[in-house]
């Protein structure tokens, strides 16, 4: 008999490990989610049931292979596995490197400290920093902790100091009046780039050239060519770089991807995702607001919009305006369900058909609809396919975003799902908002002749977020930096580039062109 005696939130690379010998394949984890048989979320230390945590001695510790039965490794003492990569090596039967075999290396009593620099002091940076300084134990994390070492504002050092005060960052963080000074700070290991995406290429390149790891807000860049250049630079300098798609690291998202990967949805044929906000565009944005400003790559496809949001009161004193990218979240759901759930060799870029309605005052897109045809999708091909069991099947992804009408028109989620993931075994529905969902359900399909009989079969899932939710992507960055990785398996370089390629094609089909200086590969370039 086996039991899990210590847990942590994990990433995709070892979601497939399931402890079948456990009496009940369910375990409550500290994120507020219930890890069901379809979503085992945390496996860190596995020992015989009679070996209590912290005990050492003669009891051999056996780790299980994917079949849950075959022991593949033995060690005389409890062993802490501090990363998905190390766990993957272990269950694959390979001996671990010396650093990983040393319990002191990843001892949960001495978590790895991630030293952050914050580049920009806007609303999204405010939310990120407030999440960073939350106690990691509130989300059941003990192997990583975060420290804010420096903040920079492009306007003045006083603005950076005020930001630190408003976010209640512990004393000791430096405040700079330029981004150049920030990246020179030797106490900073990784920089969070929180500027408008029109400036991401220049700002991220500044950090990489200074030898800093980077978490860059989405959209990653203005175009795919810029994304490729940043990745090329990070690779050459052996630096970690990731696009900050925070939703990808939610326990809810991990559960849904695992549910699909396990085949529970059957063959997935269609995903519909909408992230739209109903505004009076002329009254709210006029002709100069950044949301519709072409000089800042404005529009609903790439840009962020301020949303009145009830943030938990332990994060802020009152509800505030929070910036959320609009169209990128619709695409995020298409890619994480139809693309990321496939093994990397099976992933193929989608074909794009798009329609854009420009805002009459500036030319920025105010309404964008995309149909993506993915050549390969999760699940078995239909019976009778020419290639038999080796056949793949296509799927359609429909991504919608709009400034004038809303996914949630009354603000009470009356319309329910913002995302519908449809397979041959049923449908997954994810209640909005698409950027920060906490509820999903599986509606089981009825067989031929059974529709309308016996009542509905619905599995409801709730995933609470103990904060705003940006800490999970920060934890992923910390583990990758700690383990010497240059990219995350949860949001890798190749996928970021493919998504940027899609957005480039959408803009091309809709005739949306940004000023050449913000699409340039030249660096440095004043914007």
Phi and psi in degrees as a GROMACS rama.xvg file:
@    title "Ramachandran Plot"
@    xaxis  label "Phi"
@    yaxis  label "Psi"
@TYPE xy
-131.566  153.265  UNK-2
-144.294  151.958  UNK-3
-90.9862  122.299  UNK-4
-106.443  -8.15972  UNK-5
-153.634  136.666  UNK-6
-131.68  158.657  UNK-7
-152.092  155.907  UNK-8
-63.353  135.33  UNK-9
-117.572  175.566  UNK-10
-112.412  -177.613  UNK-11
-59.3756  -27.4441  UNK-12
-67.5667  -17.2845  UNK-13
-131.824  31.8395  UNK-14
-69.318  -21.5192  UNK-15
-79.014  -8.23475  UNK-16
-78.9052  120.536  UNK-17
-127.332  128.035  UNK-18
-87.5032  86.4306  UNK-19
-63.6194  -31.8584  UNK-20
-68.7971  -12.6906  UNK-21
-60.0098  139.775  UNK-22
-53.8225  -40.4922  UNK-23
-133.413  124.877  UNK-24
-82.6057  57.142  UNK-25
-138.937  143.267  UNK-26
-153.108  130.443  UNK-27
-81.2567  129.88  UNK-28
-114.536  160.355  UNK-29
-70.1806  -3.97992  UNK-30
-79.0599  -7.52991  UNK-31
95.3187  -1.24213  UNK-32
-97.5633  150.427  UNK-33
-96.2224  119.273  UNK-34
-79.7664  103.956  UNK-35
-85.8968  175.867  UNK-36
-55.4313  -23.1668  UNK-37
-91.6829  -2.95092  UNK-38
-149.93  55.7333  UNK-39
-64.7727  118.116  UNK-40
-105.772  -14.2893  UNK-41
-151.222  121.829  UNK-42
-138.17  116.815  UNK-43
-125.897  -53.0912  UNK-44
-128.277  122.085  UNK-45
-116.625  123.006  UNK-46
-138.679  161.928  UNK-47
-57.0444  147.6  UNK-48
-59.8334  -25.1542  UNK-49
-86.3969  -3.94697  UNK-50
-96.6363  107.931  UNK-51
-79.8065  154.275  UNK-52
-57.3258  132.736  UNK-53
90.9568  -7.29178  UNK-54
-82.2118  139.816  UNK-55
-125.966  168.723  UNK-56
136.152  -150.273  UNK-57
-81.9418  -4.97328  UNK-58
-76.7066  117.812  UNK-59
-72.2674  141.269  UNK-60
-106.308  120.888  UNK-61
-110.883  132.22  UNK-62
-103.617  145.793  UNK-63
-96.6743  147.444  UNK-64
-79.8666  -179.506  UNK-65
-61.0049  -26.4195  UNK-66
-76.3588  -3.29159  UNK-67
74.1814  5.82062  UNK-68
-123.578  -45.0818  UNK-69
-78.9978  116.162  UNK-70
-72.112  131.803  UNK-71
-114.807  -7.01379  UNK-72
-156.74  141.561  UNK-73
-128.097  143.894  UNK-74
-146.482  145.097  UNK-75
-75.4195  -18.5065  UNK-76
-127.501  158.813  UNK-77
-56.2116  138.485  UNK-78
-124.34  128.183  UNK-79
-94.0314  124.588  UNK-80
-97.7365  115.002  UNK-81
-96.3173  -0.304595  UNK-82
-155.146  154.305  UNK-83
-57.9579  -36.6309  UNK-84
-61.6032  -44.9373  UNK-85
-67.3356  -37.8234  UNK-86
-65.4772  -39.2944  UNK-87
-62.0969  -40.682  UNK-88
-63.8452  -39.2672  UNK-89
-65.3959  -50.7667  UNK-90
-71.0839  -15.2942  UNK-91
-82.3122  -4.46502  UNK-92
89.5448  7.50285  UNK-93
-93.5648  145.798  UNK-94
-69.9156  141.955  UNK-95
-81.7258  155.55  UNK-96
-64.1179  158.12  UNK-97
-56.9747  -40.6171  UNK-98
-60.662  -36.6138  UNK-99
-76.5001  -26.4833  UNK-100
-78.8499  -11.2968  UNK-101
-87.5304  109.27  UNK-102
-55.9634  -29.3684  UNK-103
-68.6662  -23.6728  UNK-104
-61.8314  -46.2697  UNK-105
-121.947  29.7283  UNK-106
-59.3024  130.97  UNK-107
-65.7086  -17.2397  UNK-108
-78.6816  -12.0904  UNK-109
-132.276  79.5193  UNK-110
-66.4037  155.554  UNK-111
-73.6821  130.174  UNK-112
-95.546  124.492  UNK-113
-98.494  121.06  UNK-114
-101.397  111.278  UNK-115
-100.428  144.761  UNK-116
-114.852  140.29  UNK-117
-112.651  116.283  UNK-118
-101.127  100.596  UNK-119
108.771  155.523  UNK-120
-130.279  32.1223  UNK-121
-82.4139  -166.958  UNK-122
-65.5927  -38.9992  UNK-123
-69.3409  -35.1691  UNK-124
-66.0376  -37.2893  UNK-125
-58.9811  -47.0051  UNK-126
-65.1529  -42.6271  UNK-127
-61.8388  -46.9635  UNK-128
-65.5984  -41.0534  UNK-129
-63.4918  -31.7067  UNK-130
-72.6221  -37.6199  UNK-131
-60.2323  -38.0129  UNK-132
-88.5944  0.50337  UNK-133
-68.7816  149.6  UNK-134
-63.681  120.019  UNK-135
-59.0191  -24.1743  UNK-136
-65.8475  -19.8915  UNK-137
-66.7988  -18.1002  UNK-138
-117.254  19.7036  UNK-139
63.6819  37.6478  UNK-140
-113.269  128.493  UNK-141
-129.533  -5.85962  UNK-142
-97.4155  -8.48337  UNK-143
-135.188  139.773  UNK-144
-137.167  157.772  UNK-145
-121.045  142.122  UNK-146
-131.485  132.588  UNK-147
-89.4771  113.05  UNK-148
-97.085  -25.4639  UNK-149
-160.987  150.021  UNK-150
-135.281  141.807  UNK-151
-128.833  137.779  UNK-152
-116.404  140.814  UNK-153
-74.8067  -12.3001  UNK-154
-90.6756  -46.2982  UNK-155
-171.013  159.285  UNK-156
-67.5525  -30.1349  UNK-157
-63.1633  -38.3271  UNK-158
-64.9903  -38.9761  UNK-159
-64.8437  -40.1392  UNK-160
-63.5694  -41.8686  UNK-161
-63.6559  -39.5245  UNK-162
-59.4901  -45.9881  UNK-163
-60.674  -39.2755  UNK-164
-68.052  -44.5036  UNK-165
-64.8212  -33.9359  UNK-166
-86.2309  -3.43173  UNK-167
57.5005  41.4423  UNK-168
-71.2101  134.117  UNK-169
-54.9231  150.944  UNK-170
-56.8892  148.984  UNK-171
115.951  -15.0237  UNK-172
-77.3232  139.752  UNK-173
-82.9584  148.38  UNK-174
-118.939  123.589  UNK-175
-119.377  152.214  UNK-176
-100.89  11.0878  UNK-177
-152.609  150.39  UNK-178
-69.6548  -30.9448  UNK-179
-62.3705  -38.5532  UNK-180
-68.457  -36.7011  UNK-181
-59.5352  -48.6397  UNK-182
-72.4208  -9.8337  UNK-183
-86.3185  -10.7466  UNK-184
-69.6691  118.862  UNK-185
-73.5349  -12.9809  UNK-186
-85.334  -3.44809  UNK-187
-102.3  127.73  UNK-188
-98.889  -38.4222  UNK-189
-137.256  142.228  UNK-190
-114.206  133.632  UNK-191
-95.3409  115.357  UNK-192
-92.5841  113.236  UNK-193
-121.826  26.5028  UNK-194
-83.7248  172.066  UNK-195
-57.9486  148.55  UNK-196
-65.5253  -18.831  UNK-197
-62.5895  -21.234  UNK-198
-108.059  0.473028  UNK-199
-60.1661  -41.1146  UNK-200
-61.6334  -50.1833  UNK-201
-64.1873  -44.6401  UNK-202
-69.801  -40.8501  UNK-203
-68.9357  -39.3844  UNK-204
-62.4533  -37.8083  UNK-205
-57.3955  -45.3474  UNK-206
-66.838  -45.6574  UNK-207
-63.2465  -42.7633  UNK-208
-63.6121  -25.3299  UNK-209
-88.4035  2.37572  UNK-210
83.1944  22.7268  UNK-211
-101.547  140.991  UNK-212
-67.227  156.89  UNK-213
-139.55  134.222  UNK-214
-111.368  112.828  UNK-215
-108.264  130.083  UNK-216
-58.7796  159.517  UNK-217
-90.7519  159.885  UNK-218
-58.0581  143.915  UNK-219
-50.8888  -49.9951  UNK-220
-146.807  -173.059  UNK-221
-81.3503  -29.5921  UNK-222
-149.141  169.928  UNK-223
-68.3905  -32.2657  UNK-224
-62.1577  -40.0432  UNK-225
-65.643  -40.3625  UNK-226
-61.2101  -44.0565  UNK-227
-61.7751  -39.5789  UNK-228
-66.8852  -40.0403  UNK-229
-63.2184  -43.4022  UNK-230
-64.2648  -41.5106  UNK-231
-59.0585  -40.8934  UNK-232
-68.42  -45.6987  UNK-233
-60.7082  -41.5973  UNK-234
-63.8624  -44.3384  UNK-235
-63.8666  -32.6736  UNK-236
-97.4702  2.29305  UNK-237
56.1032  47.7639  UNK-238
-114.81  148.41  UNK-239
-76.5975  138.07  UNK-240
-146.233  131.695  UNK-241
-147.47  142.282  UNK-242
-77.3876  135.105  UNK-243
-84.7216  73.3547  UNK-244
-95.4754  80.3492  UNK-245
-58.8788  -35.6359  UNK-246
-60.7223  -28.8379  UNK-247
-62.3149  -23.233  UNK-248
-103.039  4.99937  UNK-249
-65.4887  143.661  UNK-250
-53.8235  -36.811  UNK-251
-59.4741  -46.5731  UNK-252
-64.8611  -39.7597  UNK-253
-64.1581  -41.545  UNK-254
-60.3067  -46.9399  UNK-255
-65.0827  -43.9621  UNK-256
-61.286  -41.65  UNK-257
-64.1615  -39.777  UNK-258
-59.6235  -42.052  UNK-259
-70.4204  -46.0707  UNK-260
-61.2062  -32.5758  UNK-261
-76.8531  -4.23234  UNK-262
85.3926  7.71275  UNK-263
-67.8697  -25.3402  UNK-264
-89.2017  -6.04025  UNK-265
76.9639  -148.64  UNK-266
-80.6431  121.903  UNK-267
-86.6768  123.676  UNK-268
-115.585  -19.3984  UNK-269
-156.68  139.512  UNK-270
-131.351  131.699  UNK-271
-120.909  123.501  UNK-272
-133.549  132.675  UNK-273
-131.548  131.422  UNK-274
-137.127  90.5545  UNK-275
-132.437  151.923  UNK-276
-133.474  125.268  UNK-277
-82.5854  112.357  UNK-278
-130.869  155.629  UNK-279
-83.369  97.4036  UNK-280
-61.6763  -45.3806  UNK-281
-61.1148  -43.4803  UNK-282
-72.6063  -40.0923  UNK-283
-82.8627  -37.4096  UNK-284
-112.376  -23.2964  UNK-285
58.9917  -127.286  UNK-286
-124.756  -3.80162  UNK-287
-121.463  -15.0447  UNK-288
-57.6239  145.435  UNK-289
-60.815  -25.7734  UNK-290
-62.7017  -29.5892  UNK-291
-121.169  17.2906  UNK-292
-90.7899  115.007  UNK-293
-67.2559  -26.3554  UNK-294
-66.4979  -19.4419  UNK-295
-111.684  21.1201  UNK-296
57.2979  41.4693  UNK-297
-70.7559  168.212  UNK-298
126.666  167.478  UNK-299
-80.9644  -12.5287  UNK-300
-74.941  -52.4949  UNK-301
-103.082  -27.5756  UNK-302
-83.2318  169.222  UNK-303
-104  152.554  UNK-304
-127.387  147.833  UNK-305
-73.1819  131.96  UNK-306
-125.26  130.593  UNK-307
-69.2601  116.682  UNK-308
-135.619  136.833  UNK-309
-84.4825  87.875  UNK-310
-75.9057  143.303  UNK-311
-51.6096  140.5  UNK-312
-66.9193  -17.6574  UNK-313
-77.3823  -7.97287  UNK-314
-95.097  -41.4829  UNK-315
-139.453  163.382  UNK-316
-76.2177  -23.7698  UNK-317
-157.529  162.474  UNK-318
-54.7474  147.166  UNK-319
-140.372  169.27  UNK-320
-79.8471  127.319  UNK-321
-123.393  131.51  UNK-322
-84.0395  129.109  UNK-323
-130.284  130.735  UNK-324
-62.2409  146.292  UNK-325
-95.5999  -72.8428  UNK-326
-68.8486  -27.8433  UNK-327
-62.3127  -28.6773  UNK-328
-72.6455  -35.0585  UNK-329
-61.9279  -45.7133  UNK-330
-65.6997  -35.1324  UNK-331
-56.6782  -43.6016  UNK-332
-69.8499  -35.9717  UNK-333
-63.1059  -45.3455  UNK-334
-74.4155  -37.2792  UNK-335
-75.4612  -16.9594  UNK-336
-101.852  -33.3136  UNK-337
-102.308  -18.6544  UNK-338
-114.666  -53.9204  UNK-339
-70.5983  -22.2929  UNK-340
-76.9525  -6.43488  UNK-341
-92.2619  153.346  UNK-342
-60.3829  144.818  UNK-343
-48.2805  -41.6659  UNK-344
-64.9772  -20.7988  UNK-345
-91.6774  -6.25878  UNK-346
-77.9102  128.954  UNK-347
-130.651  136.477  UNK-348
-60.2489  145.016  UNK-349
-82.2484  158.331  UNK-350
-85.404  147.694  UNK-351
-120.195  132.387  UNK-352
-128.544  123.107  UNK-353
-136.944  154.186  UNK-354
-132.92  133.715  UNK-355
-127.76  136.356  UNK-356
-109.854  118.438  UNK-357
-81.0786  152.181  UNK-358
-74.4148  125.46  UNK-359
-60.0438  -27.0296  UNK-360
-81.9902  -28.172  UNK-361
-132.876  -19.1721  UNK-362
93.1789  -5.70912  UNK-363
-67.9366  151.696  UNK-364
-74.5964  127.754  UNK-365
-105.796  -15.7171  UNK-366
-148.315  122.506  UNK-367
-134.622  130.027  UNK-368
-126.567  134.197  UNK-369
-130.113  135.053  UNK-370
-116.033  116.447  UNK-371
-108.531  127.6  UNK-372
-102.769  109.347  UNK-373
-87.792  120.53  UNK-374
-61.6771  -32.4321  UNK-375
-126.372  136.965  UNK-376
-137.642  161.752  UNK-377
-63.8185  145.878  UNK-378
99.934  166.51  UNK-379
-72.036  151.625  UNK-380
-71.7157  158.667  UNK-381
-59.1754  151.02  UNK-382
-58.4815  139.823  UNK-383
88.3756  5.95653  UNK-384
-62.5415  142.744  UNK-385
-56.0066  -34.6177  UNK-386
-91.938  8.42031  UNK-387
63.1699  -137.163  UNK-388
-67.2096  -17.9403  UNK-389
-87.6259  -0.876832  UNK-390
-73.3663  150.619  UNK-391
-110.207  168.272  UNK-392
-133.636  149.55  UNK-393
-83.1783  166.859  UNK-394
-146.159  153.448  UNK-395
-104.171  134.888  UNK-396
-116.138  127.33  UNK-397
-115.4  113.49  UNK-398
-112.265  128.302  UNK-399
-126.23  142.337  UNK-400
-154.24  142.396  UNK-401
-157.716  139.459  UNK-402
-89.3745  -20.8535  UNK-403
-98.0833  -24.5657  UNK-404
-124.146  159.591  UNK-405
-118.983  146.295  UNK-406
-62.3719  -38.5055  UNK-407
-120.728  83.2278  UNK-408
-67.5475  -27.6653  UNK-409
-103.344  -3.43584  UNK-410
77.8424  5.4596  UNK-411
-114.562  11.1878  UNK-412
59.3973  32.5822  UNK-413
-63.4371  -33.1436  UNK-414
-77.6432  -7.5009  UNK-415
61.7189  -120.9  UNK-416
-63.8062  132.738  UNK-417
-91.2863  -19.7485  UNK-418
-131.52  133.692  UNK-419
-126.609  122.622  UNK-420
-115.185  112.841  UNK-421
-112.651  123.232  UNK-422
-128.033  176.283  UNK-423
-68.9679  -19.7212  UNK-424
-96.3512  -2.70449  UNK-425
148.344  -156.369  UNK-426
-139.165  135.202  UNK-427
-95.4841  130.817  UNK-428
-117.491  133.966  UNK-429
-117.972  116.759  UNK-430
-70.7596  143.865  UNK-431
-71.9242  172.094  UNK-432
-76.0781  151.147  UNK-433
-61.6459  -26.5266  UNK-434
-83.4687  -22.1832  UNK-435
-146.462  62.7764  UNK-436
-80.0945  152.407  UNK-437
-128.681  -4.15351  UNK-438
-132.171  133.042  UNK-439
-142.753  158.651  UNK-440
-142.364  153.983  UNK-441
-115.392  122.622  UNK-442
-105  113.304  UNK-443
-74.6021  135.614  UNK-444
-73.3152  146.276  UNK-445
-90.4382  145.339  UNK-446
-74.7244  173.096  UNK-447
-54.2586  130.682  UNK-448
80.2968  -2.43204  UNK-449
-105.857  -11.1439  UNK-450
-61.551  134.136  UNK-451
84.2064  6.24626  UNK-452
-121.878  151.386  UNK-453
74.066  0.0587323  UNK-454
82.7134  159.558  UNK-455
-72.6776  150.787  UNK-456
-114.264  105.908  UNK-457
-128.793  129.519  UNK-458
-105.82  119.74  UNK-459
-98.7915  140.839  UNK-460
-133.557  130.574  UNK-461
-115.831  134.976  UNK-462
-131.014  95.7338  UNK-463
-69.6839  154.66  UNK-464
-119.399  114.722  UNK-465
-81.9637  58.5004  UNK-466
149.031  -149.88  UNK-467
-88.135  -34.2253  UNK-468
116.345  1.95157  UNK-469
-84.3857  -10.6637  UNK-470
-68.5652  -27.1134  UNK-471
-65.9552  -38.7565  UNK-472
-69.6499  -32.9266  UNK-473
-67.0753  -39.853  UNK-474
-60.8482  -41.2932  UNK-475
-61.4428  -43.1339  UNK-476
-59.426  -44.6125  UNK-477
-60.9559  -43.4823  UNK-478
-66.3079  -39.2326  UNK-479
-65.6501  -43.6994  UNK-480
-63.6823  -44.3098  UNK-481
-58.3355  -39.9956  UNK-482
-91.4117  6.23713  UNK-483
76.0756  21.6924  UNK-484
-87.0913  148.012  UNK-485
-99.7613  -13.3593  UNK-486
-146.984  160.265  UNK-487
-94.3237  141.004  UNK-488
-71.4338  -24.9998  UNK-489
-75.4529  -29.6563  UNK-490
-147.386  80.5285  UNK-491
-83.1691  167.871  UNK-492
-60.5362  -46.1142  UNK-493
-58.3575  -41.4871  UNK-494
-70.0748  -38.5488  UNK-495
-60.3024  -40.3972  UNK-496
-67.0947  -42.3761  UNK-497
-61.7064  -41.014  UNK-498
-64.6205  -40.494  UNK-499
-64.8358  -37.4435  UNK-500
-59.1299  -42.0515  UNK-501
-62.3536  -45.5846  UNK-502
-66.8313  -34.4821  UNK-503
-60.8481  -43.9198  UNK-504
-67.5827  -38.8081  UNK-505
-60.2467  -46.6359  UNK-506
-63.9821  -40.0177  UNK-507
-62.6721  -43.6824  UNK-508
-67.9511  -29.2714  UNK-509
-93.3271  -1.91025  UNK-510
73.1477  25.9422  UNK-511
-95.1  119.877  UNK-512
-127.696  129.726  UNK-513
-90.8314  161.617  UNK-514
-55.6871  142.643  UNK-515
-60.2345  -31.2081  UNK-516
-67.0483  -30.8789  UNK-517
-87.5519  -6.45246  UNK-518
-103.796  1.26524  UNK-519
-73.2325  151.796  UNK-520
-93.57  -3.56491  UNK-521
-65.9295  136.15  UNK-522
-146.078  136.504  UNK-523
-78.4732  153.162  UNK-524
-144.253  122.986  UNK-525
-72.0613  132.589  UNK-526
